[in-house]
Amino acid sequence: MRKAIALATENVVSGLGGPFAAVIVRDGEIVAIGVNQVTSTNDPTAHAEVVAIRAACTAIGDFQLTGCVVYTSCEPCPMCLSALYWARCKAIFYGNSAGDAAEAGFDDSFLYEEVSRPLDERRIPTKRLLGGEAIESFNAWRAQTDKIEY
Amino acid sequence: MRKAIALATENVVSGLGGPFAAVIVRDGEIVAIGVNQVTSTNDPTAHAEVVAIRAACTAIGDFQLTGCVVYTSCEPCPMCLSALYWARCKAIFYGNSAGDAAEAGFDDSFLYEEVSRPLDERRIPTKRLLGGEAIESFNAWRAQTDKIEY
């Protein structure tokens, strides 16, 4: 966690992005690190945890991080939290709370609220279109015998 | 949406990944497409929407997708939904519902539940560590005058 905190502070000083970093560890060894690179790489998904997950999966050569523990300098936003679930990590430790983040100008509470809201009550208008045709993609998946489940 | 559906079906046939694709449009023109590449790129964050957002931001040269509409072949999971909010897109259209996805073996309802749960009731153990030290990263951010807010 001390390394994650140090990397988060360094990331501000170097101007790479926001004050966020994550370190992924397996069996006591660091597998990968990630720092926030949203503004420097023009990538709104380049939060520290997502960057670290991608780097760790590349290092391990797998699309799952089974047995890995994630140390992140701040409580994950819903995007990063979901990414950590998809990556199937073992445990999450965080330093700053979401409240600390909000006080520093990084408030993601609206996003936790939006994710819990019915589709027709969300801030970004969301509508279904061509459901009858879209199902063809899932039918193709069902019919495919040579596929990698995930 | 027809293009997103066709790309999702193609993605299964080509073996690149799951039956998901997204198309991002601005002013009636396609800015970028994205297909699910979780298994082919060993990246659990490479859902169609995330891949499309990253490609669109690269194409536009910005970390926001202001004015962009997203057509995704399936209702977004919480990771992708959050990514779409961070990207600040204008509207979301989806083809398959989350229920259709669950029937095809892609059930993300547990994730919507987890995101809404208090930290100490989540499936992945989540704990705070060194909060007093972590705040230094936010203090560095506050002190930094030459920074790009996002």
Contacts between the chains, C-beta under 8 A, distances in Angstrom:
chain1	res1	chain2	res2	distance
A	1	B	129	4.8
A	1	B	130	4.9
A	1	B	133	7.9
A	1	B	134	7.6
A	2	B	130	6.9
A	2	B	133	7.0
A	5	B	130	6.7
A	5	B	133	5.6
A	5	B	134	5.1
A	5	B	136	6.5
A	5	B	137	5.9
A	8	B	134	7.6
A	8	B	137	3.7
A	9	B	136	5.8
A	9	B	137	4.7
A	9	B	140	4.7
A	11	B	137	8.0
A	12	B	137	6.8
A	12	B	140	4.5
A	12	B	141	5.0
A	12	B	144	5.3
A	12	B	147	7.1
A	13	B	140	6.6
A	13	B	144	7.4
A	15	B	146	7.0
A	15	B	147	7.2
A	15	B	148	7.9
A	18	B	141	6.9
A	18	B	150	6.9
A	19	B	137	4.0
A	19	B	138	5.5
A	19	B	140	6.2
A	19	B	141	4.2
A	20	B	137	7.4
A	21	B	137	7.7
A	38	B	63	5.3
A	38	B	86	8.0
A	38	B	150	5.3
A	39	B	63	5.8
A	39	B	148	4.2
A	39	B	150	5.4
A	42	B	57	4.8
A	42	B	58	6.4
A	42	B	60	7.9
A	42	B	61	6.1
A	42	B	62	6.0
A	42	B	63	4.8
A	43	B	53	8.0
A	43	B	54	5.5
A	43	B	57	5.8
A	43	B	58	7.8
A	43	B	63	6.4
A	44	B	53	6.4
A	44	B	57	6.5
A	44	B	63	5.1
A	44	B	64	6.7
A	44	B	65	7.8
A	44	B	83	6.7
A	44	B	86	4.3
A	44	B	87	4.5
A	44	B	88	7.9
A	44	B	150	7.8
A	45	B	45	6.9
A	45	B	50	5.3
A	45	B	53	6.0
A	45	B	54	6.1
A	45	B	83	5.0
A	45	B	86	7.1
A	45	B	87	7.8
A	50	B	45	5.3
A	53	B	43	8.0
A	53	B	44	6.5
A	53	B	45	6.0
A	54	B	43	5.4
A	54	B	45	6.1
A	57	B	42	4.8
A	57	B	43	5.7
A	57	B	44	6.5
A	58	B	42	6.4
A	58	B	43	7.8
A	60	B	42	7.8
A	61	B	42	6.1
A	62	B	42	6.0
A	63	B	38	5.3
A	63	B	39	5.8
A	63	B	42	4.8
A	63	B	43	6.4
A	63	B	44	5.1
A	64	B	44	6.7
A	65	B	44	7.8
A	71	B	129	7.4
A	73	B	134	5.5
A	73	B	137	5.6
A	74	B	134	7.0
A	74	B	137	7.8
A	75	B	119	7.8
A	75	B	128	7.8
A	77	B	82	6.4
A	77	B	86	7.9
A	78	B	78	5.6
A	78	B	79	7.7
A	78	B	81	7.8
A	78	B	82	4.3
A	78	B	115	5.1
A	79	B	78	7.7
A	79	B	79	5.4
A	79	B	82	3.5
A	79	B	83	5.2
A	79	B	86	6.4
A	81	B	78	7.9
A	81	B	114	7.5
A	81	B	115	6.1
A	82	B	77	6.4
A	82	B	78	4.3
A	82	B	79	3.5
A	82	B	82	6.7
A	82	B	111	5.5
A	82	B	115	6.6
A	83	B	44	6.7
A	83	B	45	5.0
A	83	B	79	5.2
A	84	B	124	6.6
A	85	B	111	5.7
A	85	B	114	6.4
A	85	B	123	7.8
A	85	B	124	6.5
A	86	B	38	8.0
A	86	B	44	4.3
A	86	B	45	7.0
A	86	B	77	7.9
A	86	B	79	6.4
A	86	B	111	8.0
A	87	B	44	4.5
A	87	B	45	7.8
A	88	B	44	7.8
A	89	B	124	6.6
A	90	B	124	7.3
A	90	B	125	7.8
A	91	B	124	6.4
A	91	B	125	4.7
A	91	B	126	7.3
A	91	B	127	7.6
A	92	B	124	5.8
A	92	B	125	7.3
A	92	B	126	4.4
A	92	B	127	7.6
A	93	B	126	7.7
A	93	B	127	5.5
A	93	B	128	7.5
A	93	B	129	4.5
A	94	B	126	7.1
A	94	B	127	7.7
A	94	B	128	5.9
A	94	B	129	7.1
A	94	B	134	8.0
A	95	B	128	7.3
A	95	B	129	6.3
A	95	B	130	5.3
A	95	B	131	5.9
A	95	B	133	6.9
A	95	B	134	2.7
A	95	B	135	8.0
A	95	B	137	7.7
A	96	B	131	6.6
A	96	B	134	4.4
A	96	B	135	6.2
A	96	B	137	7.1
A	96	B	138	6.3
A	97	B	128	6.7
A	97	B	131	6.6
A	100	B	131	7.4
A	100	B	134	7.5
A	100	B	135	6.0
A	100	B	138	6.1
A	101	B	138	7.3
A	103	B	138	7.5
A	104	B	138	3.9
A	104	B	141	5.8
A	104	B	142	6.5
A	105	B	141	7.7
A	105	B	149	7.1
A	111	B	82	5.5
A	111	B	85	5.6
A	111	B	86	7.9
A	112	B	115	6.6
A	112	B	116	7.4
A	114	B	81	7.5
A	114	B	85	6.3
A	115	B	78	5.1
A	115	B	81	6.1
A	115	B	82	6.6
A	115	B	112	6.6
A	115	B	115	5.3
A	115	B	116	7.4
A	116	B	112	7.4
A	116	B	115	7.4
A	116	B	116	4.9
A	119	B	75	7.9
A	123	B	85	7.8
A	124	B	84	6.7
A	124	B	85	6.6
A	124	B	89	6.6
A	124	B	90	7.3
A	124	B	91	6.4
A	124	B	92	5.8
A	125	B	90	7.9
A	125	B	91	4.7
A	125	B	92	7.3
A	126	B	91	7.3
A	126	B	92	4.5
A	126	B	93	7.7
A	126	B	94	7.1
A	127	B	91	7.6
A	127	B	92	7.6
A	127	B	93	5.5
A	127	B	94	7.7
A	128	B	75	7.8
A	128	B	93	7.4
A	128	B	94	5.9
A	128	B	95	7.3
A	128	B	97	6.7
A	129	B	1	4.8
A	129	B	71	7.3
A	129	B	93	4.5
A	129	B	94	7.1
A	129	B	95	6.3
A	130	B	1	4.9
A	130	B	2	6.9
A	130	B	5	6.7
A	130	B	95	5.3
A	131	B	95	5.9
A	131	B	96	6.6
A	131	B	97	6.6
A	131	B	100	7.4
A	133	B	1	7.8
A	133	B	2	7.0
A	133	B	5	5.6
A	133	B	95	6.9
A	134	B	1	7.5
A	134	B	5	5.0
A	134	B	8	7.6
A	134	B	73	5.5
A	134	B	74	7.0
A	134	B	94	7.9
A	134	B	95	2.7
A	134	B	96	4.4
A	134	B	100	7.5
A	135	B	95	8.0
A	135	B	96	6.2
A	135	B	100	6.0
A	136	B	5	6.5
A	136	B	9	5.8
A	137	B	5	5.9
A	137	B	8	3.7
A	137	B	9	4.7
A	137	B	11	8.0
A	137	B	12	6.8
A	137	B	19	4.0
A	137	B	20	7.4
A	137	B	21	7.7
A	137	B	73	5.5
A	137	B	74	7.7
A	137	B	95	7.7
A	137	B	96	7.0
A	138	B	19	5.5
A	138	B	96	6.2
A	138	B	100	6.1
A	138	B	101	7.3
A	138	B	103	7.5
A	138	B	104	3.9
A	140	B	9	4.7
A	140	B	12	4.5
A	140	B	13	6.6
A	140	B	19	6.2
A	141	B	12	5.1
A	141	B	18	7.0
A	141	B	19	4.2
A	141	B	104	5.8
A	141	B	105	7.7
A	142	B	104	6.5
A	144	B	12	5.3
A	144	B	13	7.4
A	146	B	15	6.9
A	147	B	12	7.1
A	147	B	15	7.2
A	148	B	15	7.9
A	148	B	39	4.2
A	149	B	105	7.1
A	150	B	18	6.9
A	150	B	38	5.3
A	150	B	39	5.4
A	150	B	44	7.8
